[in-house]
Amino acid sequence: MMHVPETDIRRVFQVSLWLKGAHSLLEVLGGLALVFLSHDLVLRMVTALTAAELLEDPRDLVANAVRQAAEGFTTDAQTFAAWYLFSHGLIKLVLVAAVLTNRVWAYPAFIAVMIGFIIYQVYRMTFDVTFVLVAITLLDLIVLFLAWHEYGFVRRERQRSPDADP
């Protein structure tokens, strides 16, 4: 069995947290954009973004999938997506920031929230499996494992030096 040095695992965790933070910020901004963009404007933007590709190849799988998704994107779906993206992103952003600043209380909260989001994403996959949802869920599972590992490391370090900051 291969042994991975602790410093490498911790470095991967730090990088994954920064990526999760960037993704969370994009979710917050995307949620806000959906609040302030009209449903009609969203449809026009998708049409404009896919027009050139569909002129070149009318059977383009990605462009057609994006256009079909936009056409089936109701006002209610837009409202839900805005709320979901904003709340999901904000919760993760706050917890990522707390973990990055080494707040011990944030690790269990982060782990619990990640488990909750993963359960919800798996539940959503029972209705419609998409590549994006599967990819996000797999990445979340990796980050969850790394967070669990890091939390154990931080707790062991705190036990060795009990006068460390919380």
C-alpha positions as CSV (number, residue, x, y, z in Angstrom):
1,M,0.0,0.0,0.0
2,M,1.3,3.4,-1.0
3,H,1.9,6.0,1.8
4,V,1.1,9.6,1.0
5,P,3.0,12.1,3.1
6,E,0.8,14.1,5.5
7,T,2.0,17.4,4.0
8,D,0.8,16.4,0.6
9,I,-2.6,15.5,1.8
10,R,-2.9,18.8,3.7
11,R,-1.7,20.7,0.6
12,V,-4.3,19.0,-1.5
13,F,-6.9,19.9,1.1
14,Q,-5.9,23.5,1.1
15,V,-6.1,23.7,-2.7
16,S,-9.5,21.9,-2.7
17,L,-10.8,24.4,-0.2
18,W,-9.7,27.4,-2.3
19,L,-11.3,25.8,-5.3
20,K,-14.5,25.1,-3.3
21,G,-14.4,28.7,-2.2
22,A,-14.1,30.0,-5.8
23,H,-16.9,27.7,-6.8
24,S,-19.1,28.9,-3.9
25,L,-18.4,32.5,-4.9
26,L,-19.5,31.7,-8.5
27,E,-22.7,30.1,-7.1
28,V,-23.5,33.3,-5.0
29,L,-22.9,35.5,-8.1
30,G,-24.9,33.2,-10.3
31,G,-27.8,33.2,-7.8
32,L,-27.7,37.0,-7.7
33,A,-27.6,37.2,-11.5
34,L,-30.6,34.9,-11.8
35,V,-32.5,37.2,-9.4
36,F,-31.7,40.3,-11.4
37,L,-31.9,38.9,-14.9
38,S,-35.3,38.6,-16.5
39,H,-36.4,35.1,-17.7
40,D,-36.6,36.5,-21.2
41,L,-33.1,37.8,-21.1
42,V,-31.7,34.5,-19.9
43,L,-33.3,32.8,-22.9
44,R,-32.0,35.5,-25.3
45,M,-28.5,35.1,-23.8
46,V,-28.5,31.3,-24.2
47,T,-29.8,31.7,-27.8
48,A,-27.0,34.2,-28.6
49,L,-24.3,32.0,-27.0
50,T,-25.3,28.9,-28.9
51,A,-26.3,30.5,-32.3
52,A,-22.8,30.3,-33.9
53,E,-22.1,26.8,-32.8
54,L,-25.5,25.6,-34.1
55,L,-25.0,27.4,-37.4
56,E,-21.7,25.5,-37.7
57,D,-23.1,22.2,-36.6
58,P,-26.9,22.0,-36.1
59,R,-26.6,18.6,-34.3
60,D,-24.0,19.9,-31.8
61,L,-24.9,17.9,-28.6
62,V,-23.8,20.5,-26.0
63,A,-25.3,23.5,-27.7
64,N,-28.6,21.7,-28.3
65,A,-28.7,20.5,-24.7
66,V,-28.0,24.0,-23.4
67,R,-30.7,25.5,-25.6
68,Q,-33.2,22.8,-24.6
69,A,-32.4,23.3,-21.0
70,A,-33.0,27.1,-21.3
71,E,-36.2,26.6,-23.2
72,G,-37.5,24.3,-20.4
73,F,-36.3,26.8,-17.8
74,T,-39.5,28.2,-16.3
75,T,-39.7,31.3,-14.2
76,D,-40.4,29.1,-11.1
77,A,-37.3,27.1,-12.0
78,Q,-35.3,30.3,-12.3
79,T,-36.5,31.5,-8.9
80,F,-35.6,28.1,-7.3
81,A,-32.2,28.1,-9.0
82,A,-31.4,31.6,-7.8
83,W,-32.4,30.7,-4.2
84,Y,-30.5,27.4,-4.3
85,L,-27.3,28.8,-5.9
86,F,-27.2,31.8,-3.6
87,S,-27.9,29.9,-0.3
88,H,-25.8,26.9,-1.2
89,G,-22.9,29.1,-2.2
90,L,-23.1,31.5,0.7
91,I,-23.2,28.6,3.3
92,K,-20.2,27.0,1.7
93,L,-18.3,30.3,1.3
94,V,-18.7,31.1,5.0
95,L,-17.6,27.7,6.1
96,V,-14.7,27.5,3.7
97,A,-13.5,30.9,5.0
98,A,-13.8,29.6,8.6
99,V,-11.9,26.4,7.8
100,L,-9.2,28.3,5.9
101,T,-8.7,30.5,9.0
102,N,-8.4,27.3,11.1
103,R,-11.5,27.7,13.2
104,V,-11.8,24.3,14.8
105,W,-15.6,24.6,15.2
106,A,-15.9,25.0,11.4
107,Y,-14.6,21.6,10.6
108,P,-17.6,19.6,12.0
109,A,-20.0,22.2,10.5
110,F,-18.3,22.0,7.1
111,I,-18.4,18.2,7.2
112,A,-22.1,18.1,8.2
113,V,-23.0,20.6,5.5
114,M,-21.0,18.7,2.9
115,I,-22.8,15.5,3.9
116,G,-26.1,17.2,3.6
117,F,-25.4,18.7,0.2
118,I,-24.1,15.3,-1.1
119,I,-27.2,13.6,0.1
120,Y,-29.4,16.2,-1.6
121,Q,-27.3,15.9,-4.8
122,V,-27.7,12.1,-4.8
123,Y,-31.5,12.6,-4.2
124,R,-31.6,14.9,-7.2
125,M,-29.8,12.3,-9.3
126,T,-32.7,9.9,-8.7
127,F,-34.7,12.3,-10.9
128,D,-32.1,13.3,-13.5
129,V,-28.5,12.3,-13.7
130,T,-26.3,15.0,-15.3
131,F,-22.6,15.0,-15.8
132,V,-22.3,18.3,-13.9
133,L,-24.2,16.9,-10.9
134,V,-22.2,13.7,-10.8
135,A,-18.9,15.6,-11.2
136,I,-19.8,18.1,-8.4
137,T,-20.9,15.2,-6.1
138,L,-17.6,13.3,-6.7
139,L,-15.6,16.4,-6.0
140,D,-17.6,17.0,-2.9
141,L,-16.9,13.5,-1.7
142,I,-13.2,14.0,-2.2
143,V,-13.3,17.3,-0.3
144,L,-15.4,15.7,2.4
145,F,-12.8,13.0,2.9
146,L,-10.0,15.5,3.0
147,A,-11.9,17.7,5.4
148,W,-12.5,14.7,7.7
149,H,-8.8,13.9,7.5
150,E,-7.7,17.5,8.2
151,Y,-10.1,17.8,11.1
152,G,-8.5,14.7,12.7
153,F,-5.1,16.3,12.1
154,V,-6.1,19.6,13.6
155,R,-7.6,18.0,16.7
156,R,-4.5,15.9,17.3
157,E,-2.4,19.1,17.0
158,R,-4.7,21.0,19.4
159,Q,-4.4,18.1,21.9
160,R,-0.6,18.4,21.8
161,S,-0.7,22.1,22.4
162,P,-3.9,22.9,24.4
163,D,-3.1,26.6,24.7
164,A,-3.5,27.1,20.9
165,D,-6.1,29.6,19.6
166,P,-9.7,28.2,18.9
